[in-house]
Amino acid sequence: MSFFRIAEEPLIIAGPCSAETREQVIETAAALKDISVNLYRAGVWKPRTKPGTFEGNGEQALQWLQEVKENYQLPVTVEVAEVAHIELALKYKIDVLWIGARTVVNPFHVQQLADALKGVDIPVMVKNPVNPDVDLWEGAIERFERAGITKIAAIHRGFSSYQSSSQYRNQPNWVIPIELKRRRPDMYIICDPSHIAGKRNLVAEVSQKALDMGFDGLMIETHPNPERAWSDAAQQLTPHMLKEMLQQLIIRKHFTADMSKSTELEYLRQLMDTVDAEIVDLLARRMELSARMGTIKKGCNMTVYNPDRWRDIVETRTEQAIKLNLSPDFILALYEKIHHESIKKQLALLEAKDKLAKD
């Protein structure tokens, strides 16, 4: 079966967080057989935060997944975190492997897994690291590419956060997978709404948002009796809930066959390009003014950062944003970057003059 090929319909991966018992694995597979599921997932080895909790059934669970393949014609995927896991997964003819978020944070560990797959033709899915680092994520992908793996997908499962007030278990930080897609336009990107949401009532919302942004698939934890699940009970859906959710999701298209709308979009994009060019010109002008201010501050022996001035910028720009129906949070984030660059430019100017004076 060929995976990670861009299509109109998203790739759907579903199955339990953990392969707990043979009965649970088989019951889930039987229920998913009549749903549009392309790949059956199950945790065989479970990396747990604390010892003493359920850490998976290992090789025994792989035998259960063989039954799923044979009896229900469902391809299967498991997470691997050790070279020994890969050896066993290949022995039991697992169709797709995935690399977990905790593993991706360690390049040495990822390299060991990539080396173990040299010469093996098997699809690999790479989850984002637990911290929002697109370079680390892309680096893990590159290690498998250099090992000769040609079928690779990225899985966005959100990022760990200390913000206990957040409605999500893991922060989506959508800008990170969007940046990965910019760097890798042909990369197949799958969203894991279960781990982002952390609560089953939020899974549909996150799934729809991912599809609205053009993600290529969804990986959703599914359990016949979520309340009694041995891990991640709060975020798993029953197969019936999954079926209902998939029926309600709106699948967006990447392109339109309506030529008039396509022409209108292209016209608007050209206008946007013109506006963007003006924005860049204005930013260059602002940095020029910032440099002139830095020269004056140097001559007057003034500090680069002025708290009162920055406070005034924040207040006036956000007030203007509200009047123009713009998000004040967006404008604040934008001006924080502009202000940071302005400070950076003035500091460089002062340091260069100080060095010249010493010489």
BAPAMAR-673781 format. One line per field, with one value per residue (C-alpha): residue in one letter; x, y, z. Coordinates in steps of 0.5 Angstrom, whole numbers, padded with zeros to 4 digits. Example, Ala and Ser with C-alpha at 12.3 -4.5 7.8 and 13.67 -1.06 7.14 Angstrom:
<atoms>
residuo = c(a / s)
u = c(0025 / 0027)
v = c(-0009 / -0002)
w = c(0016 / 0014)
</atoms>
This chain:
<atoms>
residuo = c(m / s / f / f / r / i / a / e / e / p / l / i / i / a / g / p / c / s / a / e / t / r / e / q / v / i / e / t / a / a / a / l / k / d / i / s / v / n / l / y / r / a / g / v / w / k / p / r / t / k / p / g / t / f / e / g / n / g / e / q / a / l / q / w / l / q / e / v / k / e / n / y / q / l / p / v / t / v / e / v / a / e / v / a / h / i / e / l / a / l / k / y / k / i / d / v / l / w / i / g / a / r / t / v / v / n / p / f / h / v / q / q / l / a / d / a / l / k / g / v / d / i / p / v / m / v / k / n / p / v / n / p / d / v / d / l / w / e / g / a / i / e / r / f / e / r / a / g / i / t / k / i / a / a / i / h / r / g / f / s / s / y / q / s / s / s / q / y / r / n / q / p / n / w / v / i / p / i / e / l / k / r / r / r / p / d / m / y / i / i / c / d / p / s / h / i / a / g / k / r / n / l / v / a / e / v / s / q / k / a / l / d / m / g / f / d / g / l / m / i / e / t / h / p / n / p / e / r / a / w / s / d / a / a / q / q / l / t / p / h / m / l / k / e / m / l / q / q / l / i / i / r / k / h / f / t / a / d / m / s / k / s / t / e / l / e / y / l / r / q / l / m / d / t / v / d / a / e / i / v / d / l / l / a / r / r / m / e / l / s / a / r / m / g / t / i / k / k / g / c / n / m / t / v / y / n / p / d / r / w / r / d / i / v / e / t / r / t / e / q / a / i / k / l / n / l / s / p / d / f / i / l / a / l / y / e / k / i / h / h / e / s / i / k / k / q / l / a / l / l / e / a / k / d / k / l / a / k / d)
u = c(0000 / 0003 / 0003 / 0004 / 0001 / -0003 / -0010 / -0017 / -0019 / -0014 / -0010 / -0014 / -0010 / -0014 / -0013 / -0012 / -0007 / -0004 / -0005 / -0007 / -0010 / -0011 / -0019 / -0019 / -0014 / -0018 / -0025 / -0022 / -0020 / -0027 / -0030 / -0025 / -0026 / -0032 / -0030 / -0025 / -0019 / -0013 / -0008 / -0009 / -0004 / -0003 / 0002 / 0006 / 0012 / 0010 / 0015 / 0012 / 0014 / 0014 / 0016 / 0011 / 0006 / 0004 / 0009 / 0006 / 0006 / 0012 / 0013 / 0006 / 0002 / 0006 / 0003 / -0004 / -0003 / -0001 / -0008 / -0011 / -0007 / -0009 / -0016 / -0018 / -0014 / -0012 / -0004 / -0001 / 0004 / 0007 / 0012 / 0019 / 0024 / 0030 / 0034 / 0031 / 0024 / 0025 / 0028 / 0022 / 0017 / 0021 / 0020 / 0013 / 0012 / 0009 / 0007 / 0009 / 0014 / 0013 / 0018 / 0015 / 0016 / 0021 / 0025 / 0026 / 0029 / 0035 / 0039 / 0044 / 0038 / 0035 / 0041 / 0041 / 0034 / 0036 / 0042 / 0038 / 0034 / 0039 / 0037 / 0030 / 0024 / 0019 / 0015 / 0017 / 0013 / 0017 / 0013 / 0015 / 0019 / 0016 / 0019 / 0017 / 0024 / 0023 / 0030 / 0030 / 0024 / 0027 / 0034 / 0030 / 0027 / 0034 / 0037 / 0032 / 0033 / 0040 / 0039 / 0035 / 0028 / 0024 / 0017 / 0017 / 0011 / 0011 / 0006 / 0004 / 0002 / 0003 / 0008 / 0009 / 0007 / 0007 / 0001 / -0004 / -0009 / -0009 / -0015 / -0011 / -0006 / -0001 / 0000 / -0002 / 0003 / 0001 / 0006 / 0011 / 0008 / 0007 / 0014 / 0016 / 0011 / 0014 / 0021 / 0018 / 0013 / 0012 / 0012 / 0006 / 0004 / -0001 / -0004 / -0005 / -0011 / -0012 / -0005 / -0006 / -0013 / -0012 / -0020 / -0024 / -0029 / -0024 / -0021 / -0026 / -0025 / -0017 / -0018 / -0022 / -0017 / -0012 / -0016 / -0018 / -0010 / -0009 / -0006 / -0006 / -0008 / -0011 / -0008 / -0014 / -0013 / -0019 / -0021 / -0028 / -0028 / -0024 / -0026 / -0023 / -0017 / -0010 / -0007 / -0009 / -0017 / -0019 / -0017 / -0019 / -0026 / -0030 / -0030 / -0037 / -0035 / -0030 / -0034 / -0039 / -0034 / -0031 / -0038 / -0038 / -0031 / -0031 / -0026 / -0022 / -0019 / -0012 / -0015 / -0021 / -0024 / -0028 / -0024 / -0027 / -0026 / -0019 / -0017 / -0020 / -0016 / -0010 / -0012 / -0012 / -0005 / -0002 / -0005 / -0003 / 0004 / 0004 / 0002 / 0007 / 0013 / 0010 / 0011 / 0018 / 0019 / 0016 / 0020 / 0027 / 0025 / 0023 / 0030 / 0033 / 0030 / 0032 / 0039 / 0039 / 0036 / 0041 / 0047 / 0043 / 0043 / 0050 / 0052 / 0048 / 0050 / 0043 / 0041 / 0038 / 0032 / 0027 / 0021 / 0016 / 0017 / 0016 / 0010 / 0007 / 0008 / 0004 / -0002 / -0002 / -0001 / -0006 / -0011 / -0011 / -0011 / -0018 / -0021 / -0019 / -0021 / -0015 / -0013 / -0009 / -0005 / -0003 / -0001 / 0003 / 0007 / 0009 / 0011 / 0015 / 0019 / 0020 / 0022 / 0027 / 0030 / 0030 / 0034 / 0039 / 0040 / 0042 / 0046 / 0050 / 0051 / 0053 / 0058 / 0061 / 0062 / 0065 / 0070 / 0072 / 0073 / 0078 / 0082)
v = c(0000 / 0007 / 0012 / 0020 / 0021 / 0028 / 0027 / 0030 / 0026 / 0026 / 0020 / 0018 / 0014 / 0011 / 0006 / 0006 / 0010 / 0003 / -0004 / -0006 / -0013 / -0018 / -0017 / -0009 / -0009 / -0014 / -0010 / -0004 / -0006 / -0009 / -0003 / 0001 / -0004 / 0000 / 0007 / 0011 / 0009 / 0008 / 0006 / 0003 / 0005 / 0002 / 0004 / -0002 / 0001 / 0007 / 0012 / 0014 / 0020 / 0016 / 0009 / 0004 / 0006 / 0001 / 0002 / -0003 / -0010 / -0010 / -0016 / -0020 / -0014 / -0014 / -0021 / -0018 / -0013 / -0018 / -0021 / -0014 / -0014 / -0021 / -0021 / -0014 / -0012 / -0006 / -0003 / -0002 / 0003 / 0003 / 0008 / 0006 / 0009 / 0004 / 0000 / -0007 / -0004 / -0003 / -0010 / -0013 / -0009 / -0011 / -0018 / -0018 / -0014 / -0007 / -0003 / 0004 / 0006 / 0013 / 0017 / 0020 / 0027 / 0025 / 0021 / 0027 / 0032 / 0027 / 0028 / 0022 / 0018 / 0019 / 0018 / 0011 / 0009 / 0012 / 0008 / 0002 / 0003 / 0004 / -0001 / -0002 / 0001 / 0003 / 0009 / 0013 / 0019 / 0024 / 0027 / 0034 / 0035 / 0037 / 0044 / 0048 / 0048 / 0047 / 0046 / 0040 / 0037 / 0038 / 0035 / 0029 / 0028 / 0029 / 0024 / 0019 / 0022 / 0021 / 0014 / 0012 / 0013 / 0016 / 0016 / 0020 / 0024 / 0029 / 0029 / 0035 / 0033 / 0040 / 0043 / 0042 / 0048 / 0051 / 0054 / 0050 / 0055 / 0053 / 0049 / 0044 / 0039 / 0041 / 0048 / 0048 / 0053 / 0052 / 0057 / 0051 / 0046 / 0052 / 0054 / 0046 / 0046 / 0052 / 0049 / 0043 / 0044 / 0037 / 0034 / 0030 / 0033 / 0030 / 0033 / 0029 / 0033 / 0028 / 0030 / 0037 / 0037 / 0033 / 0032 / 0028 / 0034 / 0038 / 0033 / 0035 / 0043 / 0041 / 0037 / 0042 / 0047 / 0042 / 0041 / 0048 / 0050 / 0044 / 0038 / 0032 / 0027 / 0026 / 0021 / 0020 / 0016 / 0011 / 0006 / 0002 / 0004 / 0010 / 0011 / 0005 / 0006 / 0005 / 0011 / 0018 / 0016 / 0023 / 0024 / 0018 / 0017 / 0011 / 0008 / 0011 / 0018 / 0018 / 0016 / 0021 / 0026 / 0024 / 0025 / 0032 / 0034 / 0039 / 0037 / 0043 / 0043 / 0046 / 0049 / 0051 / 0049 / 0055 / 0060 / 0066 / 0065 / 0063 / 0069 / 0073 / 0070 / 0071 / 0079 / 0079 / 0076 / 0081 / 0087 / 0083 / 0083 / 0090 / 0092 / 0087 / 0091 / 0097 / 0094 / 0092 / 0099 / 0102 / 0097 / 0099 / 0107 / 0105 / 0102 / 0108 / 0113 / 0108 / 0108 / 0116 / 0116 / 0111 / 0116 / 0122 / 0117 / 0116 / 0123 / 0124 / 0118 / 0116 / 0108 / 0105 / 0102 / 0107 / 0104 / 0110 / 0110 / 0103 / 0103 / 0109 / 0105 / 0099 / 0103 / 0107 / 0102 / 0097 / 0103 / 0104 / 0096 / 0096 / 0102 / 0098 / 0092 / 0088 / 0084 / 0088 / 0081 / 0081 / 0088 / 0087 / 0081 / 0085 / 0091 / 0087 / 0084 / 0091 / 0094 / 0088 / 0089 / 0097 / 0096 / 0091 / 0096 / 0101 / 0097 / 0095 / 0102 / 0104 / 0098 / 0100 / 0107 / 0105 / 0100 / 0106 / 0110 / 0105 / 0104)
w = c(0000 / -0002 / 0004 / 0004 / -0003 / -0004 / -0005 / -0004 / 0002 / 0008 / 0011 / 0017 / 0022 / 0028 / 0034 / 0041 / 0045 / 0048 / 0045 / 0052 / 0051 / 0045 / 0046 / 0046 / 0040 / 0036 / 0038 / 0036 / 0029 / 0028 / 0029 / 0025 / 0019 / 0016 / 0017 / 0013 / 0016 / 0012 / 0018 / 0025 / 0030 / 0037 / 0042 / 0043 / 0047 / 0052 / 0054 / 0061 / 0065 / 0071 / 0072 / 0075 / 0070 / 0064 / 0059 / 0053 / 0052 / 0047 / 0042 / 0045 / 0042 / 0035 / 0035 / 0036 / 0030 / 0026 / 0027 / 0025 / 0019 / 0017 / 0019 / 0017 / 0012 / 0016 / 0015 / 0022 / 0025 / 0032 / 0035 / 0036 / 0040 / 0041 / 0035 / 0038 / 0037 / 0030 / 0029 / 0032 / 0028 / 0022 / 0024 / 0025 / 0018 / 0021 / 0015 / 0018 / 0024 / 0027 / 0032 / 0038 / 0040 / 0046 / 0042 / 0037 / 0042 / 0042 / 0035 / 0038 / 0039 / 0032 / 0029 / 0032 / 0029 / 0022 / 0022 / 0024 / 0018 / 0012 / 0007 / 0009 / 0005 / 0010 / 0011 / 0017 / 0021 / 0025 / 0031 / 0032 / 0039 / 0045 / 0045 / 0039 / 0035 / 0027 / 0026 / 0031 / 0027 / 0020 / 0023 / 0025 / 0018 / 0015 / 0018 / 0016 / 0009 / 0009 / 0011 / 0005 / 0007 / 0002 / 0005 / 0010 / 0014 / 0019 / 0025 / 0029 / 0036 / 0039 / 0044 / 0052 / 0056 / 0063 / 0061 / 0066 / 0064 / 0057 / 0054 / 0050 / 0053 / 0048 / 0045 / 0037 / 0035 / 0028 / 0026 / 0027 / 0022 / 0017 / 0017 / 0016 / 0010 / 0007 / 0008 / 0005 / 0001 / -0002 / 0006 / 0008 / 0014 / 0019 / 0025 / 0032 / 0035 / 0040 / 0044 / 0042 / 0045 / 0051 / 0052 / 0047 / 0046 / 0043 / 0038 / 0033 / 0033 / 0033 / 0027 / 0023 / 0024 / 0021 / 0015 / 0014 / 0014 / 0009 / 0013 / 0009 / 0015 / 0022 / 0027 / 0032 / 0038 / 0039 / 0044 / 0045 / 0052 / 0053 / 0060 / 0062 / 0058 / 0061 / 0058 / 0055 / 0057 / 0057 / 0050 / 0046 / 0042 / 0041 / 0034 / 0034 / 0036 / 0031 / 0025 / 0027 / 0027 / 0020 / 0017 / 0020 / 0018 / 0012 / 0007 / 0004 / -0003 / -0005 / -0012 / -0015 / -0022 / -0022 / -0027 / -0025 / -0018 / -0019 / -0023 / -0018 / -0013 / -0017 / -0018 / -0010 / -0009 / -0014 / -0010 / -0004 / -0007 / -0008 / -0001 / 0002 / -0002 / 0001 / 0008 / 0007 / 0004 / 0010 / 0015 / 0012 / 0013 / 0020 / 0021 / 0018 / 0023 / 0028 / 0026 / 0026 / 0033 / 0035 / 0033 / 0037 / 0043 / 0043 / 0042 / 0048 / 0052 / 0053 / 0054 / 0048 / 0051 / 0053 / 0057 / 0057 / 0050 / 0049 / 0053 / 0049 / 0042 / 0045 / 0048 / 0041 / 0036 / 0040 / 0040 / 0033 / 0031 / 0035 / 0031 / 0025 / 0027 / 0027 / 0033 / 0038 / 0040 / 0033 / 0033 / 0039 / 0037 / 0031 / 0034 / 0039 / 0033 / 0030 / 0037 / 0038 / 0031 / 0032 / 0039 / 0036 / 0030 / 0035 / 0040 / 0034 / 0032 / 0039 / 0040 / 0033 / 0035 / 0042 / 0039 / 0034 / 0040 / 0043 / 0037)
</atoms>
